[in-house]
Amino acid sequence: MPRSHRRRPEAAGDDSFERLLAGWKRTEIRRGVEWSVQPVGAERAVKAYTCPGCGGTIDQGVAHVVAWRADGVLGDHADLAARRHWHTHCWRIG
C-alpha cells in the first residue's frame, strides 16, 4: 500500500511552536554588556508591561521584545528573573 504524503496533525501539547520561537532568541552586545533578546509576538503578549526605555505601557496584544543579561554576572536564574519587556523601537534606539 502506498504511503500517504499528507502531513499528520501535531499531537496536543507539542512544543514545536515553542522551539521555533526559541530559535528567534539572539544575543546582542550593548554598552559592553551581553544581552539575550527574544521577540514576543502580538498573539503571545498576554499582559501589559512598562517599557524601561520610555516608561510607557506596552499594552496586551502588542508585539515587543524581552531582554535579559546573558553574561551570568548575577547567575542565570537571577539574570532571567530580571528580564524586562521593551517596545521594539525603544530597544533598538536604547
PLY file of the C-alpha trace (Angstrom):
ply
format ascii 1.0
element vertex 94
property float x
property float y
property float z
element edge 93
property int vertex1
property int vertex2
end_header
0.00 0.00 0.00
1.43 3.44 -0.91
2.39 5.83 1.85
0.34 8.92 2.41
2.07 12.21 1.73
-0.33 14.18 3.88
1.02 15.85 6.98
-0.13 14.34 10.20
-1.71 16.68 12.70
0.62 17.53 15.55
-0.13 15.93 18.87
-1.72 18.07 21.55
0.88 19.63 23.77
3.55 19.51 21.08
6.09 22.21 21.83
7.26 22.71 18.23
5.97 26.29 18.27
7.91 26.95 21.48
11.04 25.52 19.89
10.52 27.69 16.81
10.05 30.77 18.97
13.16 29.98 20.99
15.08 29.87 17.72
14.44 33.59 17.31
16.30 34.41 20.51
19.53 36.22 19.83
22.44 37.67 21.75
23.40 41.34 21.47
26.16 43.45 22.98
25.08 46.87 24.25
27.40 49.21 26.09
29.77 46.35 26.80
27.07 44.09 28.28
25.86 40.88 26.63
22.05 40.60 26.42
19.69 37.81 25.39
16.86 39.28 23.34
13.69 37.44 22.36
10.78 38.86 20.38
7.24 38.39 21.69
4.54 38.27 19.01
1.26 40.11 19.47
-0.64 36.85 20.00
1.69 35.89 22.87
1.62 39.30 24.57
-0.99 38.49 27.19
-0.16 41.13 29.82
0.63 44.82 29.91
4.21 45.80 30.82
6.08 49.04 31.48
8.87 49.69 28.99
12.11 50.68 30.76
13.18 52.64 27.68
10.36 55.19 27.56
8.37 54.47 30.72
5.25 53.91 28.60
2.92 50.95 28.73
3.25 48.01 26.37
-0.40 47.03 26.05
-1.69 43.49 25.87
-1.60 42.25 22.28
1.32 44.49 21.23
4.44 42.80 19.83
7.62 43.68 21.72
10.96 42.22 22.86
12.14 40.76 26.15
15.78 41.34 27.16
17.91 39.99 30.00
21.62 39.88 30.76
23.34 36.95 29.14
26.71 37.29 30.82
25.69 35.49 34.00
27.12 38.14 36.34
24.31 37.56 38.83
23.77 33.93 37.87
21.48 32.60 35.18
18.39 32.43 37.39
18.81 35.98 38.66
19.51 37.32 35.17
16.39 35.64 33.80
14.29 36.88 36.72
15.49 40.42 35.98
14.32 40.32 32.35
12.44 43.35 31.06
9.87 43.87 28.32
10.72 46.68 25.88
8.93 48.31 22.97
10.82 47.04 19.93
11.61 50.62 18.89
12.85 51.58 22.35
15.18 48.56 22.45
16.62 49.44 19.02
17.43 53.02 19.98
18.38 52.29 23.61
0 1
1 2
2 3
3 4
4 5
5 6
6 7
7 8
8 9
9 10
10 11
11 12
12 13
13 14
14 15
15 16
16 17
17 18
18 19
19 20
20 21
21 22
22 23
23 24
24 25
25 26
26 27
27 28
28 29
29 30
30 31
31 32
32 33
33 34
34 35
35 36
36 37
37 38
38 39
39 40
40 41
41 42
42 43
43 44
44 45
45 46
46 47
47 48
48 49
49 50
50 51
51 52
52 53
53 54
54 55
55 56
56 57
57 58
58 59
59 60
60 61
61 62
62 63
63 64
64 65
65 66
66 67
67 68
68 69
69 70
70 71
71 72
72 73
73 74
74 75
75 76
76 77
77 78
78 79
79 80
80 81
81 82
82 83
83 84
84 85
85 86
86 87
87 88
88 89
89 90
90 91
91 92
92 93
